[in-house]
Amino acid sequence: MFRRGATKRCESPRLYKFRDPCPGAALPAQTRGCGDNASGYHSRMFSYRHAYHAGNHADVLKHTVLIAILKHLCAKETEVLAVDTHAGAGLYRLDSAAAQTSGESSEGLLALVARLVQRQRAPAPALRDYLDVLASFNPDDVYKVYPGSPFVMQHLMRRNDKIKLFEWHPSDARALAGHVDQLRVGRQVAVLREDGFVGLRKFLPPPARRGLVLMDPSYEIKTDYARVSECIQDCLKRFSTGTYAVWYPIIPRMEAHDLPRRLKTLSLQSQKPWLHATLTIKSGQQASAGAALGSDGKPKRPGLAASGMFVINPPYTLNEQLKAALPDMVDLMGQDKHATHSLEVGGTH
Ligand SMILES: C[S@@+](CC[C@H](N)C(=O)[O-])C[C@H]1O[C@@H](n2cnc3c(N)ncnc32)[C@H](O)[C@@H]1O
């Protein structure tokens, strides 16, 4: 049976001071991966703020996979390098104006927890690990804080491991640096206000040849899709045994459909094993006339319905873990009959 109070607690500081990356944020929610007609790289990039999306179904998928990979990498004594090329602000409040405006966590983390309690059952082990991490940031059994990928990494990694966080947005980079400062972990974590696709190169290969790169762009500009595959191609030359985890949105856009295909081709060309997981929680069709209304009285936009994770050189345990966790995610976060998942692997270990 799932008991919320039974989850693990951590030694990390619990009372974080929050740097609000979206001050005065009563803006319309930013729709990840749906930007078009780029009028300039920076103006498009700067329109995305993860504070609107923290704890949504895509974060549940991405962070469950991230946690499974890191737990595997940290099981051996050897020092590990983790690079987050698109880090965001690091910590988010689920009761902030930005999170409340979008309400996305109610179809993600909050739906997952509510249904688990309702159904009185235990989640699959990988989801349990995800919820354990979440619980350690929310000791009062109320989900107010959402740890982004930088804090998930720092929570699971050891003092001798290194974490490099790239964030290019000035406000989010400032918020991230402020959040990381509170950890007082010195040189273990570095925040770099640089283009992650470029800056990443200087850290590969890591000295101990053990590492993970998380690539999680906002895809506000369609060139991000090509930049991901070019960057992965370059990374595989520099550090062919590294684990690479790429998140992408499943949206009706050619570049989005092509990305997993390109990553598969790159893995095959480098003779590396790969894993491809997708999660759909609802129909991606525009809301119909009878759809629920938003606070502005207009039919609610359906928002992102599906996303995928492509992992090159996945831990050999990841496939089995996701075989159990993905159907659970569909069951616990599915919004309609279109909810589904897929899991595919290739190459050999
Ligand atoms: C989806 S969010 C990251 C979320 C984070 N990985 C997590 O899981 O908590 C993407 C972030 O990338 C930043 N960004 C966009 N382009 C970038 C680039 N070229 N280099 C570094 N950061 C970038 C955006 O400002 C945004 O904060």
The ligand as an ORCA input file, in Angstrom:
! r2SCAN-3c Opt
* xyz 0 1
  C      13.058     22.747    -19.834
  S      13.970     23.921    -18.967
  C      15.051     22.972    -17.967
  C      14.398     22.177    -16.886
  C      15.356     21.383    -16.044
  N      16.240     20.572    -16.873
  C      14.615     20.470    -15.088
  O      14.338     19.306    -15.452
  O      14.323     20.896    -13.967
  C      15.064     24.505    -20.210
  C      15.967     25.623    -19.729
  O      17.002     25.793    -20.692
  C      17.340     27.183    -20.737
  N      18.042     27.352    -22.035
  C      17.512     27.504    -23.266
  N      18.492     27.468    -24.198
  C      19.659     27.261    -23.539
  C      21.013     27.063    -23.942
  N      21.351     27.086    -25.234
  N      21.941     26.830    -22.995
  C      21.601     26.784    -21.673
  N      20.343     26.964    -21.224
  C      19.384     27.183    -22.148
  C      16.013     27.883    -20.592
  O      16.198     29.195    -20.115
  C      15.298     26.973    -19.591
  O      15.474     27.436    -18.277
*
